[in-house]
């Protein structure tokens, strides 16, 4: 179950773009979905995930972007409740 909006909020407003990438973290043996991003916010999401990882708030591992269409959700852990919300001020 994916959200229908990108995970980024700008000035308190949810980004209205549909998600184009699933953001996931690939660790040794698992892959965790942590959010979705539109093309415009891909870099921002990537940077923010790096910060959250360095703060120990989310799984460690390599950040991966997969086009929404090609994701086989069966082999990816996590659900929309675990997704990070990226707030940009
Ligand atoms: Zn966006």
PDB file of the backbone (N, CA, C, O) and the ligand in Angstrom, with CONECT records:
HET     ZN  A 101       1
ATOM      1  N   UNK A   1       0.840  -1.205   0.000  1.00  0.00           N
ATOM      2  CA  UNK A   1       0.000   0.000   0.000  1.00  0.00           C
ATOM      3  C   UNK A   1       0.876   1.256   0.000  1.00  0.00           C
ATOM      4  O   UNK A   1       1.573   1.534   0.976  1.00  0.00           O
ATOM      5  N   UNK A   2       0.836   1.983  -1.060  1.00  0.00           N
ATOM      6  CA  UNK A   2       1.687   3.166  -1.147  1.00  0.00           C
ATOM      7  C   UNK A   2       0.870   4.440  -0.997  1.00  0.00           C
ATOM      8  O   UNK A   2      -0.290   4.503  -1.404  1.00  0.00           O
ATOM      9  N   UNK A   3       1.491   5.451  -0.410  1.00  0.00           N
ATOM     10  CA  UNK A   3       0.815   6.752  -0.378  1.00  0.00           C
ATOM     11  C   UNK A   3       0.680   7.289  -1.801  1.00  0.00           C
ATOM     12  O   UNK A   3       1.431   6.883  -2.688  1.00  0.00           O
ATOM     13  N   UNK A   4      -0.250   8.178  -2.022  1.00  0.00           N
ATOM     14  CA  UNK A   4      -0.401   8.709  -3.376  1.00  0.00           C
ATOM     15  C   UNK A   4       0.284  10.057  -3.538  1.00  0.00           C
ATOM     16  O   UNK A   4       0.129  10.732  -4.556  1.00  0.00           O
ATOM     17  N   UNK A   5       1.042  10.436  -2.520  1.00  0.00           N
ATOM     18  CA  UNK A   5       1.790  11.685  -2.591  1.00  0.00           C
ATOM     19  C   UNK A   5       3.226  11.441  -2.150  1.00  0.00           C
ATOM     20  O   UNK A   5       3.517  10.562  -1.338  1.00  0.00           O
ATOM     21  N   UNK A   6       4.099  12.243  -2.709  1.00  0.00           N
ATOM     22  CA  UNK A   6       5.504  12.258  -2.315  1.00  0.00           C
ATOM     23  C   UNK A   6       5.621  12.570  -0.811  1.00  0.00           C
ATOM     24  O   UNK A   6       4.775  13.271  -0.255  1.00  0.00           O
ATOM     25  N   UNK A   7       6.666  12.048  -0.161  1.00  0.00           N
ATOM     26  CA  UNK A   7       6.808  12.182   1.301  1.00  0.00           C
ATOM     27  C   UNK A   7       7.253  13.558   1.780  1.00  0.00           C
ATOM     28  O   UNK A   7       7.371  13.782   2.985  1.00  0.00           O
ATOM     29  N   UNK A   8       7.496  14.463   0.875  1.00  0.00           N
ATOM     30  CA  UNK A   8       8.052  15.760   1.270  1.00  0.00           C
ATOM     31  C   UNK A   8       6.958  16.790   1.562  1.00  0.00           C
ATOM     32  O   UNK A   8       5.956  16.896   0.854  1.00  0.00           O
ATOM     33  N   UNK A   9       7.196  17.528   2.621  1.00  0.00           N
ATOM     34  CA  UNK A   9       6.344  18.664   2.954  1.00  0.00           C
ATOM     35  C   UNK A   9       7.166  19.921   2.843  1.00  0.00           C
ATOM     36  O   UNK A   9       8.260  19.998   3.403  1.00  0.00           O
ATOM     37  N   UNK A  10       6.666  20.902   2.139  1.00  0.00           N
ATOM     38  CA  UNK A  10       7.354  22.183   2.030  1.00  0.00           C
ATOM     39  C   UNK A  10       6.518  23.244   2.708  1.00  0.00           C
ATOM     40  O   UNK A  10       5.357  23.455   2.358  1.00  0.00           O
ATOM     41  N   UNK A  11       7.118  23.915   3.687  1.00  0.00           N
ATOM     42  CA  UNK A  11       6.400  24.950   4.426  1.00  0.00           C
ATOM     43  C   UNK A  11       5.053  24.439   4.945  1.00  0.00           C
ATOM     44  O   UNK A  11       4.048  25.150   4.906  1.00  0.00           O
ATOM     45  N   UNK A  12       5.051  23.218   5.423  1.00  0.00           N
ATOM     46  CA  UNK A  12       3.841  22.660   6.003  1.00  0.00           C
ATOM     47  C   UNK A  12       2.850  22.122   4.991  1.00  0.00           C
ATOM     48  O   UNK A  12       1.790  21.618   5.361  1.00  0.00           O
ATOM     49  N   UNK A  13       3.187  22.227   3.717  1.00  0.00           N
ATOM     50  CA  UNK A  13       2.262  21.715   2.699  1.00  0.00           C
ATOM     51  C   UNK A  13       2.797  20.437   2.080  1.00  0.00           C
ATOM     52  O   UNK A  13       3.942  20.372   1.635  1.00  0.00           O
ATOM     53  N   UNK A  14       1.967  19.449   2.062  1.00  0.00           N
ATOM     54  CA  UNK A  14       2.350  18.189   1.446  1.00  0.00           C
ATOM     55  C   UNK A  14       2.629  18.400  -0.037  1.00  0.00           C
ATOM     56  O   UNK A  14       1.869  19.075  -0.732  1.00  0.00           O
ATOM     57  N   UNK A  15       3.718  17.821  -0.508  1.00  0.00           N
ATOM     58  CA  UNK A  15       4.012  17.868  -1.947  1.00  0.00           C
ATOM     59  C   UNK A  15       2.852  17.195  -2.682  1.00  0.00           C
ATOM     60  O   UNK A  15       2.373  16.138  -2.273  1.00  0.00           O
ATOM     61  N   UNK A  16       2.417  17.813  -3.753  1.00  0.00           N
ATOM     62  CA  UNK A  16       1.233  17.288  -4.447  1.00  0.00           C
ATOM     63  C   UNK A  16       1.592  16.313  -5.562  1.00  0.00           C
ATOM     64  O   UNK A  16       0.713  15.722  -6.188  1.00  0.00           O
ATOM     65  N   UNK A  17       2.878  16.151  -5.802  1.00  0.00           N
ATOM     66  CA  UNK A  17       3.274  15.254  -6.889  1.00  0.00           C
ATOM     67  C   UNK A  17       3.058  13.795  -6.507  1.00  0.00           C
ATOM     68  O   UNK A  17       3.252  13.416  -5.352  1.00  0.00           O
ATOM     69  N   UNK A  18       2.667  12.995  -7.455  1.00  0.00           N
ATOM     70  CA  UNK A  18       2.562  11.562  -7.171  1.00  0.00           C
ATOM     71  C   UNK A  18       3.965  10.990  -6.982  1.00  0.00           C
ATOM     72  O   UNK A  18       4.923  11.495  -7.567  1.00  0.00           O
ATOM     73  N   UNK A  19       4.090   9.960  -6.185  1.00  0.00           N
ATOM     74  CA  UNK A  19       5.408   9.372  -5.976  1.00  0.00           C
ATOM     75  C   UNK A  19       5.918   8.715  -7.259  1.00  0.00           C
ATOM     76  O   UNK A  19       5.181   7.998  -7.936  1.00  0.00           O
ATOM     77  N   UNK A  20       7.162   8.963  -7.577  1.00  0.00           N
ATOM     78  CA  UNK A  20       7.755   8.330  -8.747  1.00  0.00           C
ATOM     79  C   UNK A  20       8.825   7.325  -8.355  1.00  0.00           C
ATOM     80  O   UNK A  20       9.194   6.448  -9.137  1.00  0.00           O
ATOM     81  N   UNK A  21       9.310   7.467  -7.140  1.00  0.00           N
ATOM     82  CA  UNK A  21      10.329   6.536  -6.657  1.00  0.00           C
ATOM     83  C   UNK A  21       9.977   6.020  -5.282  1.00  0.00           C
ATOM     84  O   UNK A  21       9.493   6.760  -4.425  1.00  0.00           O
ATOM     85  N   UNK A  22      10.227   4.739  -5.084  1.00  0.00           N
ATOM     86  CA  UNK A  22      10.157   4.171  -3.748  1.00  0.00           C
ATOM     87  C   UNK A  22      11.545   4.339  -3.150  1.00  0.00           C
ATOM     88  O   UNK A  22      12.546   3.964  -3.760  1.00  0.00           O
ATOM     89  N   UNK A  23      11.593   4.894  -1.976  1.00  0.00           N
ATOM     90  CA  UNK A  23      12.875   5.057  -1.306  1.00  0.00           C
ATOM     91  C   UNK A  23      13.024   3.904  -0.332  1.00  0.00           C
ATOM     92  O   UNK A  23      12.167   3.681   0.523  1.00  0.00           O
ATOM     93  N   UNK A  24      14.104   3.185  -0.469  1.00  0.00           N
ATOM     94  CA  UNK A  24      14.312   2.078   0.456  1.00  0.00           C
ATOM     95  C   UNK A  24      15.754   2.061   0.923  1.00  0.00           C
ATOM     96  O   UNK A  24      16.637   2.668   0.318  1.00  0.00           O
ATOM     97  N   UNK A  25      15.962   1.353   2.011  1.00  0.00           N
ATOM     98  CA  UNK A  25      17.299   1.205   2.567  1.00  0.00           C
ATOM     99  C   UNK A  25      17.664  -0.261   2.473  1.00  0.00           C
ATOM    100  O   UNK A  25      16.939  -1.135   2.948  1.00  0.00           O
ATOM    101  N   UNK A  26      18.788  -0.508   1.859  1.00  0.00           N
ATOM    102  CA  UNK A  26      19.232  -1.887   1.697  1.00  0.00           C
ATOM    103  C   UNK A  26      20.323  -2.160   2.717  1.00  0.00           C
ATOM    104  O   UNK A  26      21.395  -1.557   2.672  1.00  0.00           O
ATOM    105  N   UNK A  27      20.044  -3.070   3.632  1.00  0.00           N
ATOM    106  CA  UNK A  27      21.045  -3.455   4.622  1.00  0.00           C
ATOM    107  C   UNK A  27      21.585  -4.820   4.217  1.00  0.00           C
ATOM    108  O   UNK A  27      21.360  -5.270   3.094  1.00  0.00           O
ATOM    109  N   UNK A  28      22.283  -5.467   5.109  1.00  0.00           N
ATOM    110  CA  UNK A  28      22.938  -6.730   4.769  1.00  0.00           C
ATOM    111  C   UNK A  28      22.013  -7.741   4.120  1.00  0.00           C
ATOM    112  O   UNK A  28      22.345  -8.339   3.097  1.00  0.00           O
ATOM    113  N   UNK A  29      20.836  -7.926   4.733  1.00  0.00           N
ATOM    114  CA  UNK A  29      20.000  -8.976   4.190  1.00  0.00           C
ATOM    115  C   UNK A  29      18.583  -8.537   3.885  1.00  0.00           C
ATOM    116  O   UNK A  29      17.790  -9.320   3.361  1.00  0.00           O
ATOM    117  N   UNK A  30      18.261  -7.323   4.201  1.00  0.00           N
ATOM    118  CA  UNK A  30      16.889  -6.876   4.019  1.00  0.00           C
ATOM    119  C   UNK A  30      16.812  -5.549   3.297  1.00  0.00           C
ATOM    120  O   UNK A  30      17.789  -4.808   3.183  1.00  0.00           O
ATOM    121  N   UNK A  31      15.618  -5.280   2.816  1.00  0.00           N
ATOM    122  CA  UNK A  31      15.369  -3.987   2.210  1.00  0.00           C
ATOM    123  C   UNK A  31      14.145  -3.390   2.886  1.00  0.00           C
ATOM    124  O   UNK A  31      13.111  -4.047   3.003  1.00  0.00           O
ATOM    125  N   UNK A  32      14.263  -2.161   3.326  1.00  0.00           N
ATOM    126  CA  UNK A  32      13.173  -1.502   4.027  1.00  0.00           C
ATOM    127  C   UNK A  32      12.704  -0.279   3.259  1.00  0.00           C
ATOM    128  O   UNK A  32      13.500   0.593   2.910  1.00  0.00           O
ATOM    129  N   UNK A  33      11.409  -0.224   3.000  1.00  0.00           N
ATOM    130  CA  UNK A  33      10.866   0.984   2.396  1.00  0.00           C
ATOM    131  C   UNK A  33      10.777   2.051   3.469  1.00  0.00           C
ATOM    132  O   UNK A  33      10.298   1.788   4.572  1.00  0.00           O
ATOM    133  N   UNK A  34      11.222   3.225   3.162  1.00  0.00           N
ATOM    134  CA  UNK A  34      11.125   4.307   4.140  1.00  0.00           C
ATOM    135  C   UNK A  34      10.329   5.506   3.631  1.00  0.00           C
ATOM    136  O   UNK A  34      10.015   6.414   4.401  1.00  0.00           O
ATOM    137  N   UNK A  35      10.007   5.512   2.358  1.00  0.00           N
ATOM    138  CA  UNK A  35       9.243   6.641   1.865  1.00  0.00           C
ATOM    139  C   UNK A  35       9.094   6.610   0.362  1.00  0.00           C
ATOM    140  O   UNK A  35       9.535   5.679  -0.312  1.00  0.00           O
ATOM    141  N   UNK A  36       8.470   7.640  -0.140  1.00  0.00           N
ATOM    142  CA  UNK A  36       8.317   7.784  -1.582  1.00  0.00           C
ATOM    143  C   UNK A  36       8.707   9.217  -1.952  1.00  0.00           C
ATOM    144  O   UNK A  36       8.599  10.138  -1.143  1.00  0.00           O
ATOM    145  N   UNK A  37       9.155   9.374  -3.174  1.00  0.00           N
ATOM    146  CA  UNK A  37       9.596  10.698  -3.595  1.00  0.00           C
ATOM    147  C   UNK A  37       9.233  10.947  -5.049  1.00  0.00           C
ATOM    148  O   UNK A  37       9.189  10.026  -5.864  1.00  0.00           O
ATOM    149  N   UNK A  38       8.973  12.212  -5.355  1.00  0.00           N
ATOM    150  CA  UNK A  38       8.822  12.587  -6.752  1.00  0.00           C
ATOM    151  C   UNK A  38      10.211  12.938  -7.291  1.00  0.00           C
ATOM    152  O   UNK A  38      11.166  13.036  -6.519  1.00  0.00           O
ATOM    153  N   UNK A  39      10.328  13.122  -8.571  1.00  0.00           N
ATOM    154  CA  UNK A  39      11.633  13.402  -9.170  1.00  0.00           C
ATOM    155  C   UNK A  39      12.261  14.668  -8.599  1.00  0.00           C
ATOM    156  O   UNK A  39      13.462  14.727  -8.334  1.00  0.00           O
ATOM    157  N   UNK A  40      11.424  15.666  -8.420  1.00  0.00           N
ATOM    158  CA  UNK A  40      11.900  16.950  -7.922  1.00  0.00           C
ATOM    159  C   UNK A  40      12.542  16.847  -6.533  1.00  0.00           C
ATOM    160  O   UNK A  40      13.505  17.551  -6.232  1.00  0.00           O
ATOM    161  N   UNK A  41      12.009  15.982  -5.711  1.00  0.00           N
ATOM    162  CA  UNK A  41      12.465  15.895  -4.327  1.00  0.00           C
ATOM    163  C   UNK A  41      13.397  14.727  -4.040  1.00  0.00           C
ATOM    164  O   UNK A  41      13.766  14.486  -2.891  1.00  0.00           O
ATOM    165  N   UNK A  42      13.772  14.009  -5.078  1.00  0.00           N
ATOM    166  CA  UNK A  42      14.602  12.823  -4.889  1.00  0.00           C
ATOM    167  C   UNK A  42      15.888  13.122  -4.101  1.00  0.00           C
ATOM    168  O   UNK A  42      16.214  12.431  -3.136  1.00  0.00           O
ATOM    169  N   UNK A  43      16.600  14.154  -4.527  1.00  0.00           N
ATOM    170  CA  UNK A  43      17.866  14.491  -3.865  1.00  0.00           C
ATOM    171  C   UNK A  43      17.639  14.916  -2.418  1.00  0.00           C
ATOM    172  O   UNK A  43      18.414  14.573  -1.526  1.00  0.00           O
ATOM    173  N   UNK A  44      16.576  15.660  -2.207  1.00  0.00           N
ATOM    174  CA  UNK A  44      16.263  16.139  -0.864  1.00  0.00           C
ATOM    175  C   UNK A  44      15.962  14.960   0.063  1.00  0.00           C
ATOM    176  O   UNK A  44      16.428  14.909   1.201  1.00  0.00           O
ATOM    177  N   UNK A  45      15.184  14.030  -0.445  1.00  0.00           N
ATOM    178  CA  UNK A  45      14.845  12.852   0.353  1.00  0.00           C
ATOM    179  C   UNK A  45      16.104  12.058   0.664  1.00  0.00           C
ATOM    180  O   UNK A  45      16.306  11.604   1.790  1.00  0.00           O
ATOM    181  N   UNK A  46      16.942  11.898  -0.342  1.00  0.00           N
ATOM    182  CA  UNK A  46      18.182  11.169  -0.142  1.00  0.00           C
ATOM    183  C   UNK A  46      19.032  11.807   0.960  1.00  0.00           C
ATOM    184  O   UNK A  46      19.554  11.108   1.829  1.00  0.00           O
ATOM    185  N   UNK A  47      19.169  13.123   0.921  1.00  0.00           N
ATOM    186  CA  UNK A  47      19.951  13.829   1.930  1.00  0.00           C
ATOM    187  C   UNK A  47      19.352  13.686   3.315  1.00  0.00           C
ATOM    188  O   UNK A  47      20.064  13.493   4.300  1.00  0.00           O
ATOM    189  N   UNK A  48      18.034  13.782   3.376  1.00  0.00           N
ATOM    190  CA  UNK A  48      17.352  13.706   4.666  1.00  0.00           C
ATOM    191  C   UNK A  48      17.453  12.298   5.271  1.00  0.00           C
ATOM    192  O   UNK A  48      17.627  12.146   6.480  1.00  0.00           O
ATOM    193  N   UNK A  49      17.344  11.300   4.438  1.00  0.00           N
ATOM    194  CA  UNK A  49      17.484   9.927   4.926  1.00  0.00           C
ATOM    195  C   UNK A  49      18.887   9.733   5.512  1.00  0.00           C
ATOM    196  O   UNK A  49      19.053   9.092   6.550  1.00  0.00           O
ATOM    197  N   UNK A  50      19.881  10.291   4.837  1.00  0.00           N
ATOM    198  CA  UNK A  50      21.254  10.203   5.344  1.00  0.00           C
ATOM    199  C   UNK A  50      21.370  10.804   6.736  1.00  0.00           C
ATOM    200  O   UNK A  50      22.044  10.256   7.608  1.00  0.00           O
ATOM    201  N   UNK A  51      20.711  11.922   6.930  1.00  0.00           N
ATOM    202  CA  UNK A  51      20.733  12.580   8.240  1.00  0.00           C
ATOM    203  C   UNK A  51      20.041  11.705   9.286  1.00  0.00           C
ATOM    204  O   UNK A  51      20.557  11.509  10.387  1.00  0.00           O
ATOM    205  N   UNK A  52      18.865  11.181   8.924  1.00  0.00           N
ATOM    206  CA  UNK A  52      18.129  10.323   9.865  1.00  0.00           C
ATOM    207  C   UNK A  52      18.953   9.085  10.222  1.00  0.00           C
ATOM    208  O   UNK A  52      18.930   8.621  11.362  1.00  0.00           O
ATOM    209  N   UNK A  53      19.677   8.560   9.241  1.00  0.00           N
ATOM    210  CA  UNK A  53      20.516   7.395   9.514  1.00  0.00           C
ATOM    211  C   UNK A  53      21.633   7.765  10.481  1.00  0.00           C
ATOM    212  O   UNK A  53      21.932   7.010  11.406  1.00  0.00           O
ATOM    213  N   UNK A  54      22.247   8.922  10.268  1.00  0.00           N
ATOM    214  CA  UNK A  54      23.356   9.308  11.148  1.00  0.00           C
ATOM    215  C   UNK A  54      22.847   9.596  12.552  1.00  0.00           C
ATOM    216  O   UNK A  54      23.610   9.515  13.516  1.00  0.00           O
ATOM    217  N   UNK A  55      21.582   9.928  12.677  1.00  0.00           N
ATOM    218  CA  UNK A  55      20.989  10.142  14.006  1.00  0.00           C
ATOM    219  C   UNK A  55      20.449   8.853  14.600  1.00  0.00           C
ATOM    220  O   UNK A  55      19.945   8.843  15.723  1.00  0.00           O
ATOM    221  N   UNK A  56      20.552   7.781  13.857  1.00  0.00           N
ATOM    222  CA  UNK A  56      20.090   6.482  14.365  1.00  0.00           C
ATOM    223  C   UNK A  56      18.578   6.325  14.365  1.00  0.00           C
ATOM    224  O   UNK A  56      18.048   5.459  15.061  1.00  0.00           O
ATOM    225  N   UNK A  57      17.883   7.141  13.601  1.00  0.00           N
ATOM    226  CA  UNK A  57      16.418   7.090  13.623  1.00  0.00           C
ATOM    227  C   UNK A  57      15.839   6.063  12.668  1.00  0.00           C
ATOM    228  O   UNK A  57      14.716   5.596  12.859  1.00  0.00           O
ATOM    229  N   UNK A  58      16.587   5.714  11.658  1.00  0.00           N
ATOM    230  CA  UNK A  58      16.122   4.675  10.747  1.00  0.00           C
ATOM    231  C   UNK A  58      17.260   3.716  10.444  1.00  0.00           C
ATOM    232  O   UNK A  58      18.413   3.966  10.797  1.00  0.00           O
ATOM    233  N   UNK A  59      16.924   2.627   9.791  1.00  0.00           N
ATOM    234  CA  UNK A  59      17.886   1.575   9.483  1.00  0.00           C
ATOM    235  C   UNK A  59      19.131   2.107   8.778  1.00  0.00           C
ATOM    236  O   UNK A  59      19.070   3.036   7.973  1.00  0.00           O
ATOM    237  N   UNK A  60      20.244   1.492   9.105  1.00  0.00           N
ATOM    238  CA  UNK A  60      21.468   1.786   8.395  1.00  0.00           C
ATOM    239  C   UNK A  60      21.492   1.035   7.079  1.00  0.00           C
ATOM    240  O   UNK A  60      20.860  -0.014   6.956  1.00  0.00           O
ATOM    241  N   UNK A  61      22.184   1.536   6.128  1.00  0.00           N
ATOM    242  CA  UNK A  61      22.318   0.820   4.869  1.00  0.00           C
ATOM    243  C   UNK A  61      22.348   1.775   3.702  1.00  0.00           C
ATOM    244  O   UNK A  61      22.362   2.997   3.856  1.00  0.00           O
ATOM    245  N   UNK A  62      22.358   1.178   2.536  1.00  0.00           N
ATOM    246  CA  UNK A  62      22.457   1.968   1.318  1.00  0.00           C
ATOM    247  C   UNK A  62      21.072   2.449   0.905  1.00  0.00           C
ATOM    248  O   UNK A  62      20.105   1.688   0.923  1.00  0.00           O
ATOM    249  N   UNK A  63      20.992   3.715   0.535  1.00  0.00           N
ATOM    250  CA  UNK A  63      19.712   4.273   0.096  1.00  0.00           C
ATOM    251  C   UNK A  63      19.485   3.911  -1.368  1.00  0.00           C
ATOM    252  O   UNK A  63      20.364   4.087  -2.212  1.00  0.00           O
ATOM    253  N   UNK A  64      18.305   3.409  -1.648  1.00  0.00           N
ATOM    254  CA  UNK A  64      18.013   3.000  -3.014  1.00  0.00           C
ATOM    255  C   UNK A  64      16.716   3.641  -3.492  1.00  0.00           C
ATOM    256  O   UNK A  64      15.755   3.762  -2.732  1.00  0.00           O
ATOM    257  N   UNK A  65      16.698   4.044  -4.744  1.00  0.00           N
ATOM    258  CA  UNK A  65      15.484   4.593  -5.354  1.00  0.00           C
ATOM    259  C   UNK A  65      15.039   3.648  -6.456  1.00  0.00           C
ATOM    260  O   UNK A  65      15.795   3.375  -7.388  1.00  0.00           O
ATOM    261  N   UNK A  66      13.832   3.157  -6.353  1.00  0.00           N
ATOM    262  CA  UNK A  66      13.303   2.292  -7.406  1.00  0.00           C
ATOM    263  C   UNK A  66      12.080   2.945  -8.008  1.00  0.00           C
ATOM    264  O   UNK A  66      11.208   3.419  -7.279  1.00  0.00           O
ATOM    265  N   UNK A  67      12.002   2.979  -9.326  1.00  0.00           N
ATOM    266  CA  UNK A  67      10.784   3.514  -9.939  1.00  0.00           C
ATOM    267  C   UNK A  67       9.565   2.771  -9.406  1.00  0.00           C
ATOM    268  O   UNK A  67       9.584   1.546  -9.291  1.00  0.00           O
ATOM    269  N   UNK A  68       8.525   3.496  -9.088  1.00  0.00           N
ATOM    270  CA  UNK A  68       7.342   2.911  -8.460  1.00  0.00           C
ATOM    271  C   UNK A  68       6.800   1.713  -9.238  1.00  0.00           C
ATOM    272  O   UNK A  68       6.412   0.699  -8.657  1.00  0.00           O
ATOM    273  N   UNK A  69       6.783   1.851 -10.546  1.00  0.00           N
ATOM    274  CA  UNK A  69       6.161   0.813 -11.362  1.00  0.00           C
ATOM    275  C   UNK A  69       6.832  -0.546 -11.273  1.00  0.00           C
ATOM    276  O   UNK A  69       6.178  -1.581 -11.406  1.00  0.00           O
ATOM    277  N   UNK A  70       8.143  -0.539 -11.045  1.00  0.00           N
ATOM    278  CA  UNK A  70       8.863  -1.808 -11.138  1.00  0.00           C
ATOM    279  C   UNK A  70       9.036  -2.521  -9.801  1.00  0.00           C
ATOM    280  O   UNK A  70       9.587  -3.620  -9.741  1.00  0.00           O
ATOM    281  N   UNK A  71       8.558  -1.884  -8.728  1.00  0.00           N
ATOM    282  CA  UNK A  71       8.781  -2.487  -7.420  1.00  0.00           C
ATOM    283  C   UNK A  71       7.888  -3.707  -7.202  1.00  0.00           C
ATOM    284  O   UNK A  71       6.675  -3.666  -7.409  1.00  0.00           O
ATOM    285  N   UNK A  72       8.520  -4.772  -6.783  1.00  0.00           N
ATOM    286  CA  UNK A  72       7.745  -5.939  -6.378  1.00  0.00           C
ATOM    287  C   UNK A  72       7.650  -5.878  -4.868  1.00  0.00           C
ATOM    288  O   UNK A  72       8.581  -6.232  -4.146  1.00  0.00           O
ATOM    289  N   UNK A  73       6.507  -5.422  -4.420  1.00  0.00           N
ATOM    290  CA  UNK A  73       6.390  -5.121  -2.996  1.00  0.00           C
ATOM    291  C   UNK A  73       6.530  -6.347  -2.110  1.00  0.00           C
ATOM    292  O   UNK A  73       6.812  -6.221  -0.918  1.00  0.00           O
ATOM    293  N   UNK A  74       6.341  -7.510  -2.668  1.00  0.00           N
ATOM    294  CA  UNK A  74       6.445  -8.729  -1.871  1.00  0.00           C
ATOM    295  C   UNK A  74       7.812  -8.903  -1.224  1.00  0.00           C
ATOM    296  O   UNK A  74       7.927  -9.456  -0.130  1.00  0.00           O
ATOM    297  N   UNK A  75       8.842  -8.428  -1.907  1.00  0.00           N
ATOM    298  CA  UNK A  75      10.172  -8.683  -1.363  1.00  0.00           C
ATOM    299  C   UNK A  75      10.740  -7.473  -0.631  1.00  0.00           C
ATOM    300  O   UNK A  75      11.929  -7.433  -0.315  1.00  0.00           O
ATOM    301  N   UNK A  76       9.899  -6.504  -0.368  1.00  0.00           N
ATOM    302  CA  UNK A  76      10.368  -5.336   0.363  1.00  0.00           C
ATOM    303  C   UNK A  76       9.587  -5.245   1.675  1.00  0.00           C
ATOM    304  O   UNK A  76       8.364  -5.377   1.702  1.00  0.00           O
ATOM    305  N   UNK A  77      10.327  -5.017   2.756  1.00  0.00           N
ATOM    306  CA  UNK A  77       9.688  -4.920   4.061  1.00  0.00           C
ATOM    307  C   UNK A  77       9.168  -3.510   4.322  1.00  0.00           C
ATOM    308  O   UNK A  77       9.618  -2.543   3.706  1.00  0.00           O
ATOM    309  N   UNK A  78       8.249  -3.414   5.210  1.00  0.00           N
ATOM    310  CA  UNK A  78       7.780  -2.116   5.641  1.00  0.00           C
ATOM    311  C   UNK A  78       6.444  -1.762   5.034  1.00  0.00           C
ATOM    312  O   UNK A  78       6.003  -2.376   4.063  1.00  0.00           O
ATOM    313  N   UNK A  79       5.808  -0.771   5.614  1.00  0.00           N
ATOM    314  CA  UNK A  79       4.550  -0.296   5.059  1.00  0.00           C
ATOM    315  C   UNK A  79       4.466   1.204   5.254  1.00  0.00           C
ATOM    316  O   UNK A  79       5.335   1.818   5.873  1.00  0.00           O
ATOM    317  N   UNK A  80       3.432   1.770   4.728  1.00  0.00           N
ATOM    318  CA  UNK A  80       3.324   3.228   4.711  1.00  0.00           C
ATOM    319  C   UNK A  80       3.399   3.855   6.100  1.00  0.00           C
ATOM    320  O   UNK A  80       3.799   5.011   6.236  1.00  0.00           O
ATOM    321  N   UNK A  81       3.018   3.107   7.124  1.00  0.00           N
ATOM    322  CA  UNK A  81       3.076   3.652   8.479  1.00  0.00           C
ATOM    323  C   UNK A  81       4.506   3.927   8.923  1.00  0.00           C
ATOM    324  O   UNK A  81       4.743   4.763   9.796  1.00  0.00           O
ATOM    325  N   UNK A  82       5.452   3.225   8.323  1.00  0.00           N
ATOM    326  CA  UNK A  82       6.855   3.396   8.700  1.00  0.00           C
ATOM    327  C   UNK A  82       7.536   4.496   7.906  1.00  0.00           C
ATOM    328  O   UNK A  82       8.689   4.831   8.179  1.00  0.00           O
ATOM    329  N   UNK A  83       6.857   5.051   6.949  1.00  0.00           N
ATOM    330  CA  UNK A  83       7.502   6.017   6.083  1.00  0.00           C
ATOM    331  C   UNK A  83       7.853   7.299   6.835  1.00  0.00           C
ATOM    332  O   UNK A  83       7.127   7.754   7.718  1.00  0.00           O
ATOM    333  N   UNK A  84       8.979   7.849   6.453  1.00  0.00           N
ATOM    334  CA  UNK A  84       9.379   9.101   7.054  1.00  0.00           C
ATOM    335  C   UNK A  84       8.638  10.241   6.365  1.00  0.00           C
ATOM    336  O   UNK A  84       8.314  10.175   5.180  1.00  0.00           O
ATOM    337  N   UNK A  85       8.389  11.259   7.125  1.00  0.00           N
ATOM    338  CA  UNK A  85       7.831  12.484   6.559  1.00  0.00           C
ATOM    339  C   UNK A  85       8.965  13.488   6.501  1.00  0.00           C
ATOM    340  O   UNK A  85       9.596  13.769   7.520  1.00  0.00           O
ATOM    341  N   UNK A  86       9.227  14.021   5.346  1.00  0.00           N
ATOM    342  CA  UNK A  86      10.335  14.953   5.197  1.00  0.00           C
ATOM    343  C   UNK A  86       9.784  16.375   5.224  1.00  0.00           C
ATOM    344  O   UNK A  86       9.067  16.800   4.319  1.00  0.00           O
ATOM    345  N   UNK A  87      10.132  17.087   6.268  1.00  0.00           N
ATOM    346  CA  UNK A  87       9.652  18.461   6.387  1.00  0.00           C
ATOM    347  C   UNK A  87      10.721  19.442   5.937  1.00  0.00           C
ATOM    348  O   UNK A  87      11.849  19.416   6.428  1.00  0.00           O
ATOM    349  N   UNK A  88      10.363  20.289   5.018  1.00  0.00           N
ATOM    350  CA  UNK A  88      11.292  21.317   4.573  1.00  0.00           C
ATOM    351  C   UNK A  88      10.758  22.655   5.008  1.00  0.00           C
ATOM    352  O   UNK A  88       9.598  22.995   4.775  1.00  0.00           O
ATOM    353  N   UNK A  89      11.627  23.403   5.643  1.00  0.00           N
ATOM    354  CA  UNK A  89      11.178  24.712   6.091  1.00  0.00           C
ATOM    355  C   UNK A  89      11.690  25.799   5.170  1.00  0.00           C
ATOM    356  O   UNK A  89      11.410  26.977   5.390  1.00  0.00           O
TER     357      UNK A  89
HETATM  358 ZN    ZN A 101       7.775  15.902  -3.989  1.00  0.00          ZN
END
